[in-house]
Each structure stands twice: as C-alpha cells, then as structure tokens.
Amino acid sequence: MEDIRRFERENTVDAANQLPNSERFFSDVGRGGLRVLFVGNSITLHAPKPEIGWTYNWGMAASSRENDYVHQTMKLIHALRPDADFCAAQVANWERAYWRGEEELEFVRPARDWKPDIVVIRLGENTGENLLAEHPYAPALIDMMNFFTRNGEGRLIVTDLFWPNPAKDAEIRKAAKTLGAPLVHIGDLGTRDDMKAVGLFEHGGVAAHPGDLGMKTIAERLFDVIKTMI
C-alpha cells in the first residue's frame, strides 16, 4: 500500500491554473465524420509553465504534440476512420472541486455541445483522497460523464488512474459500471519508470508523467476498445 501511495505522490504538478479558462479545450475538426472527445487533466493537455520546466502545450510529458496519448490514439483511429474529428477538454479544475458539478464544466461546455460520438474520460489524479468521505465521488463522476455524453447519446470509455490509488480507482470503477462503460486499465503504467519521462525533465512532477512510451501504451489500450465501437 505504501508503494501505491508513493507512486501517487510523485505527481507534484499543481492542479491549479494548468490552462487559462479560455483555453481549456482544443479541437481538430473539419473532416465531418466520427467525433471523439478526450476529457482529462495534465496528461491530456497542459499549457506552458516555464517555472517547472514545462514549455509546451500538449499532454505532459510527451516529447511532441504528436506523441501525447490524444494524438497517438487519433493516429490509430484515422487508420480506420480517416474522417474522424477530435476534441480535448481539460478539466483539472473539476477534479479539485467536483462536488460543484456543472459549475466547474462551463468553460468546456462547447466540447460537450459539439456532440461527440465517443467520449474518453481519463482523469482523477488531482482529486484529493481526503475529499471522498465529505463529497461522494462516484455520483459526481457519473454526473460529469453524463454531462459529456449528453446522458448516454455518446459512447463512453473510462480509464483508471495512471498513478494508482485504491480508493479513487474503486470509485471510478463504480461509476463506469453504473453507466455500462468499458474500463481501460492503465494503473500499472504509473508504477514503471520506463513509462514515464524520468530523466527528461528536472522537475520530478513533470518527469513522473507518462513519456512517449507511456503515452503510446495508453493510446493502444484505448484503441483496443475504440476499434470495437467504430
């Protein structure tokens, strides 16, 4: 158990102000086909923060935009569906105040109103475990997932945590099961240095994020489910 706690504590990147509110989502659209939405945190999208050695604007800590898990997943999807469009919504603020519900999702409402066909929920690491007893987590996750799928109009895929946490992972599994969503396991990756950007960034919290191999593995595991939907 202490090892699990240690892996989670590696994430020392502040969840606050990872992106300006006006930049909490991006889109690559225009093909007119399948619509895929990725909902996440810094692993999905983090704006430049030079004071911690992160100077890019894509999924931390990939070496390039093309190598983060969003773009690697879309590369796999485009091999089957060249017409697929995609969008990413960064909701680290929701992770820290999830009990406030849709109030914390207003800045990414355009991503939901885009009416995605597939919604990938890949988050939870920034939610403090100490909050779970005071603010029930699974019901809030369910409400958030329903927000982005428009109450089931879009297909839902959920991952557990990159840095595993038994209490939070259990709540994520509960929410996914309630909504009948496939759960993609990635928690083993966060316990392996070869899946992180160890040695590539001076800041330990940045380096603890998935490197290119970790991002690629997340993408491959997501695609194993997505390909059954398209």
C-alpha positions in Angstrom: 0.0 0.0 0.0 2.8 2.4 0.8 4.3 1.8 -2.7 0.9 2.8 -4.2 0.8 6.0 -2.1 4.4 6.8 -3.2 3.6 6.5 -6.9 0.7 8.8 -6.5 2.8 11.4 -4.5 5.1 11.6 -7.5 2.6 13.9 -9.1 3.7 17.3 -7.7 2.5 19.4 -10.6 0.0 21.8 -9.2 -3.5 21.1 -10.5 -4.4 24.8 -10.3 -4.1 27.1 -13.3 -2.9 24.4 -15.7 -4.6 26.3 -18.5 -6.3 29.7 -18.9 -10.1 29.2 -18.7 -10.3 30.3 -22.4 -8.0 27.5 -23.5 -9.5 24.6 -21.6 -10.3 22.7 -24.8 -8.9 22.4 -28.3 -10.3 20.8 -31.4 -9.1 19.3 -34.7 -12.2 19.3 -36.8 -13.3 19.7 -40.4 -13.3 16.1 -41.6 -17.0 15.7 -40.9 -17.0 12.1 -39.6 -16.7 10.4 -36.3 -16.4 12.7 -33.3 -14.1 11.7 -30.5 -13.8 13.8 -27.3 -11.0 13.3 -24.7 -11.7 14.6 -21.2 -8.7 14.8 -18.9 -6.1 16.7 -16.9 -2.4 17.5 -17.5 -1.8 14.1 -19.1 -4.3 15.2 -21.7 -3.3 18.9 -22.0 -1.1 21.3 -20.1 -0.2 24.8 -21.1 3.4 26.0 -20.8 4.7 26.6 -17.3 8.4 27.5 -17.6 8.9 27.7 -13.8 8.6 23.9 -13.6 10.5 23.3 -16.9 7.4 22.6 -19.0 7.3 24.9 -22.1 4.9 23.0 -24.3 1.2 23.0 -24.9 0.1 19.3 -25.1 -0.1 16.2 -22.9 2.5 16.3 -20.2 5.3 14.9 -20.6 5.3 13.8 -24.2 8.2 14.9 -26.4 5.9 16.4 -29.0 2.2 17.1 -29.6 2.1 14.1 -32.0 3.4 11.8 -29.2 0.8 12.6 -26.5 -1.9 9.9 -26.0 -4.6 12.0 -27.6 -2.8 12.4 -30.9 -1.4 8.8 -30.8 -4.9 7.5 -30.2 -6.2 9.6 -33.1 -3.4 8.3 -35.4 -4.7 4.7 -34.8 -8.3 5.8 -35.3 -7.5 7.6 -38.5 -6.1 4.4 -39.9 -9.7 3.0 -39.8 -11.6 6.3 -40.0 -9.8 9.0 -41.9 -12.9 11.2 -41.4 -12.7 11.2 -37.6 -12.5 14.6 -35.9 -11.4 15.1 -32.3 -11.5 17.5 -29.4 -9.9 17.6 -25.9 -11.3 19.2 -22.8 -9.0 19.9 -19.8 -10.9 19.7 -16.5 -8.3 19.7 -13.8 -10.4 22.4 -12.1 -13.3 19.9 -11.9 -11.1 17.3 -10.2 -10.4 19.7 -7.4 -14.0 20.8 -6.9 -16.0 18.0 -8.4 -18.9 18.4 -5.9 -19.8 21.7 -7.6 -20.9 19.8 -10.7 -21.6 21.5 -14.0 -20.4 24.9 -12.5 -16.9 23.6 -12.9 -17.5 22.5 -16.5 -18.9 25.7 -18.0 -15.6 26.6 -19.8 -15.6 23.3 -21.7 -19.3 23.2 -22.5 -18.5 23.9 -26.2 -16.8 20.5 -26.2 -19.9 18.8 -24.9 -22.2 20.8 -27.3 -20.0 19.6 -30.2 -22.0 16.3 -29.6 -19.2 13.7 -29.6 -19.9 10.2 -30.7 -17.2 8.7 -28.4 -16.1 10.3 -25.0 -12.9 9.1 -23.3 -12.8 10.0 -19.6 -9.1 10.0 -18.5 -8.7 11.8 -15.2 -8.9 11.7 -11.4 -5.3 12.0 -10.3 -5.8 15.6 -9.0 -8.7 14.7 -6.7 -7.6 14.6 -3.1 -8.5 11.2 -1.5 -9.3 13.2 1.7 -12.3 14.7 -0.1 -14.0 11.4 -0.9 -15.7 11.0 2.5 -17.0 14.5 2.6 -18.1 14.7 -1.1 -19.2 11.4 -2.7 -17.1 10.8 -5.7 -18.8 8.2 -7.8 -22.1 10.1 -8.1 -20.1 13.2 -9.2 -18.2 11.2 -11.8 -21.5 9.8 -13.1 -22.9 13.3 -13.4 -19.8 14.5 -15.2 -19.8 11.5 -17.6 -23.4 12.1 -18.4 -22.7 15.8 -19.0 -20.2 15.0 -21.7 -22.2 12.1 -23.3 -25.4 14.0 -23.1 -27.0 11.4 -20.9 -25.8 8.4 -23.0 -26.1 9.8 -26.5 -22.4 9.4 -26.9 -20.4 6.2 -26.3 -18.3 6.3 -23.1 -14.9 4.9 -22.3 -13.2 5.3 -18.9 -9.7 4.7 -17.6 -8.5 4.2 -14.1 -5.6 6.3 -12.7 -2.1 6.5 -14.1 -0.8 6.7 -10.6 -2.9 4.1 -8.9 -5.0 4.9 -5.8 -7.2 2.1 -4.5 -9.9 4.4 -3.0 -10.3 6.6 -6.1 -9.9 3.7 -8.5 -12.8 1.9 -6.8 -15.0 5.0 -7.3 -14.0 5.2 -10.9 -14.8 1.6 -11.4 -18.2 2.1 -9.7 -19.1 5.0 -11.9 -18.1 3.1 -15.1 -20.0 0.0 -14.1 -23.1 2.1 -13.3 -23.1 3.6 -16.8 -22.1 0.3 -18.5 -18.8 1.8 -19.8 -15.7 -0.2 -20.5 -12.9 0.5 -18.1 -9.4 0.6 -19.6 -6.7 -0.3 -17.0 -3.6 1.9 -17.1 -2.6 1.9 -13.4 0.3 -0.5 -13.9 2.0 2.1 -16.1 2.4 4.6 -13.4 4.4 2.2 -11.3 7.1 1.8 -14.1 9.8 4.3 -14.8 10.1 3.2 -18.4 6.5 4.5 -18.9 7.4 7.9 -17.5 9.6 10.8 -18.6 12.1 10.1 -15.9 15.4 11.8 -16.6 14.0 14.1 -19.3 12.8 16.9 -17.0 14.4 18.3 -14.0 11.1 18.8 -12.2 10.1 15.5 -10.6 6.4 16.0 -11.0 6.7 16.6 -14.7 9.1 13.7 -15.1 6.6 11.4 -13.3 4.1 12.0 -16.1 3.9 9.5 -19.0 6.7 9.8 -21.5 6.3 8.8 -25.1 6.2 5.1 -24.4 3.6 5.6 -21.6 1.5 7.8 -23.9 1.7 5.3 -26.7 0.7 2.4 -24.4 -2.3 4.4 -23.1 -3.3 5.1 -26.7 -3.0 1.4 -27.7 -5.1 0.3 -24.8 -7.8 2.9 -25.5 -7.8 2.0 -29.2 -8.3 -1.7 -28.3 -11.8 -0.6 -27.1 -12.5 2.2 -29.5 -11.9 0.0 -32.6 -14.9 -2.2 -31.4 -17.1 0.9 -31.5 -16.2 2.2 -34.9 
